[in-house]
Amino acid sequence: MVAAAWKKDRRWPATEVGRSVARGSSHRAAGSSRAPSTSDAKRRICGLVTPMGMSRVDPIPASNHSTSPPVVRPDSSVRRTARRVGVLFLAGYLTYGVGNLIATGIVDSDDRSNSTALFVTGIALMLLNSACVIAIGVLMFPILRAHNKAIAAGYLGTRIFEGVVLAIGVVGLIVLTSSDAIDANAAFYNVAEAGLGIGSLFFCALLFRTALVPRWLAAWGFIGYACFAAGNLLELFGVAGAALVAAIPGGLFELTFAIWLIARGFASTATVRSRAST
């Protein structure tokens, strides 16, 4: 029996005390019919049973953090904001373009009395453009603020300035008549767009630095808005047609920028920054 116990468990020391402990353990095992407890089973499985029946617990790391970088998923709110801004850019083009064509055409023909409903429709579309312009600044403010508060506030102010000055030009179409109304509206348009071009230079520089959109697109916007500002300022100082020619690169940028925001949105940098700022 002693030899069998020694072969069964070689961990016991070859002493009389070890053999007596082994014999006592075998008698208790033979005389007891109870099933091993859960704690005993766990200790056997882990190999943590010591000769005196004491369990030894090895230290377990408190945490198991992965060293791989976290995967940044697009924030749904930022994604929705990007889509709304893109839609507002396109809506601004549509509302002001159609509204200005209708309203100035009626004013130029001096036939307001017979086309009141159509004239009101054109004026309403132009004023709706002012609302779209201001809404772009409001929606972009939290996105830009996470990167640069001064530029965010400046871009919001730029959009408010543009919307208000364009609305004043629309009022000129209402209160003035014939060529005076058209000239006043055109002058206010040049002032508004010159302000937009200057203020948006900082906006595009921030887009380039933060890579919220591809850098080639941000650089295109910087060049386009610079042309926008220069062309409208030249138009104010008497260079006819300068604003129209200079509006081509900036206008194409805004169309491309709007489509990009609707289709792709902002880069993940906007998500990380917006979460960090909240």
URVENJO-V427764 format. One record per residue. RES is the residue in three letters. D_CENTER is the distance of its C-alpha to the mean C-alpha in Angstrom with 1 decimal. Layout:
# URVENJO-V427764
((RES D_CENTER) (RES D_CENTER))
This chain:
# URVENJO-V427764
((MET 77.3) (VAL 76.4) (ALA 75.9) (ALA 73.7) (ALA 71.6) (TRP 71.4) (LYS 70.2) (LYS 67.7) (ASP 65.9) (ARG 66.6) (ARG 64.4) (TRP 67.3) (PRO 69.6) (ALA 73.1) (THR 74.8) (GLU 76.8) (VAL 74.1) (GLY 71.6) (ARG 74.0) (SER 74.8) (VAL 71.1) (ALA 70.7) (ARG 73.7) (GLY 72.5) (SER 69.1) (SER 70.8) (HIS 73.1) (ARG 70.4) (ALA 68.4) (ALA 71.5) (GLY 72.4) (SER 69.1) (SER 67.6) (ARG 64.3) (ALA 61.1) (PRO 59.0) (SER 56.4) (THR 52.7) (SER 52.5) (ASP 55.5) (ALA 53.9) (LYS 50.6) (ARG 52.7) (ARG 54.7) (ILE 51.6) (CYS 50.0) (GLY 53.4) (LEU 53.3) (VAL 56.8) (THR 59.1) (PRO 62.9) (MET 63.1) (GLY 60.6) (MET 57.9) (SER 54.4) (ARG 52.4) (VAL 48.6) (ASP 46.7) (PRO 43.6) (ILE 40.3) (PRO 37.1) (ALA 35.1) (SER 31.9) (ASN 30.8) (HIS 27.5) (SER 26.3) (THR 25.9) (SER 23.4) (PRO 19.8) (PRO 17.5) (VAL 15.5) (VAL 11.8) (ARG 10.7) (PRO 7.5) (ASP 6.7) (SER 8.3) (SER 7.4) (VAL 3.6) (ARG 5.8) (ARG 8.4) (THR 7.1) (ALA 6.7) (ARG 10.1) (ARG 11.6) (VAL 11.1) (GLY 12.6) (VAL 15.4) (LEU 16.1) (PHE 16.7) (LEU 19.1) (ALA 20.7) (GLY 21.4) (TYR 23.3) (LEU 25.2) (THR 26.2) (TYR 27.3) (GLY 28.9) (VAL 30.9) (GLY 31.6) (ASN 32.9) (LEU 35.0) (ILE 36.6) (ALA 37.2) (THR 38.5) (GLY 40.6) (ILE 42.3) (VAL 42.8) (ASP 44.2) (SER 46.7) (ASP 47.7) (ASP 47.7) (ARG 45.6) (SER 48.2) (ASN 48.3) (SER 44.6) (THR 43.3) (ALA 41.0) (LEU 39.5) (PHE 39.1) (VAL 37.4) (THR 35.0) (GLY 34.1) (ILE 33.7) (ALA 31.4) (LEU 29.2) (MET 29.0) (LEU 28.2) (LEU 25.5) (ASN 23.9) (SER 23.9) (ALA 22.1) (CYS 19.4) (VAL 19.2) (ILE 18.8) (ALA 16.3) (ILE 13.9) (GLY 14.4) (VAL 14.0) (LEU 10.6) (MET 9.3) (PHE 11.1) (PRO 9.1) (ILE 6.1) (LEU 9.2) (ARG 11.3) (ALA 9.9) (HIS 11.2) (ASN 14.2) (LYS 15.5) (ALA 18.2) (ILE 16.2) (ALA 13.8) (ALA 17.1) (GLY 18.8) (TYR 16.4) (LEU 16.7) (GLY 20.4) (THR 20.6) (ARG 19.3) (ILE 21.6) (PHE 24.4) (GLU 24.0) (GLY 24.0) (VAL 27.0) (VAL 29.0) (LEU 28.5) (ALA 29.7) (ILE 32.7) (GLY 33.6) (VAL 33.6) (VAL 36.0) (GLY 38.1) (LEU 38.5) (ILE 39.7) (VAL 42.2) (LEU 43.5) (THR 45.5) (SER 45.8) (SER 44.9) (ASP 44.1) (ALA 41.3) (ILE 39.8) (ASP 40.2) (ALA 38.7) (ASN 35.6) (ALA 35.3) (ALA 35.6) (PHE 33.0) (TYR 30.7) (ASN 31.4) (VAL 30.7) (ALA 27.4) (GLU 26.2) (ALA 27.6) (GLY 25.6) (LEU 22.4) (GLY 23.3) (ILE 24.0) (GLY 21.0) (SER 18.5) (LEU 20.1) (PHE 18.3) (PHE 15.0) (CYS 15.6) (ALA 16.9) (LEU 13.8) (LEU 11.8) (PHE 14.8) (ARG 15.1) (THR 11.6) (ALA 11.4) (LEU 7.8) (VAL 10.1) (PRO 13.6) (ARG 15.9) (TRP 18.5) (LEU 16.4) (ALA 15.6) (ALA 19.3) (TRP 20.4) (GLY 18.6) (PHE 20.3) (ILE 23.6) (GLY 23.2) (TYR 22.5) (ALA 25.4) (CYS 27.6) (PHE 26.5) (ALA 27.5) (ALA 30.7) (GLY 31.8) (ASN 31.5) (LEU 33.3) (LEU 36.0) (GLU 36.3) (LEU 36.9) (PHE 39.6) (GLY 41.4) (VAL 40.1) (ALA 40.1) (GLY 37.5) (ALA 35.4) (ALA 32.4) (LEU 32.6) (VAL 32.8) (ALA 30.1) (ALA 27.7) (ILE 27.7) (PRO 25.3) (GLY 22.9) (GLY 23.2) (LEU 22.7) (PHE 19.5) (GLU 18.0) (LEU 19.1) (THR 17.7) (PHE 14.3) (ALA 14.3) (ILE 15.4) (TRP 12.9) (LEU 9.9) (ILE 12.0) (ALA 13.2) (ARG 10.6) (GLY 7.1) (PHE 5.0) (ALA 6.7) (SER 6.9) (THR 7.4) (ALA 4.1) (THR 4.9) (VAL 8.4) (ARG 8.4) (SER 7.1) (ARG 9.7) (ALA 12.1) (SER 12.2) (THR 13.0))
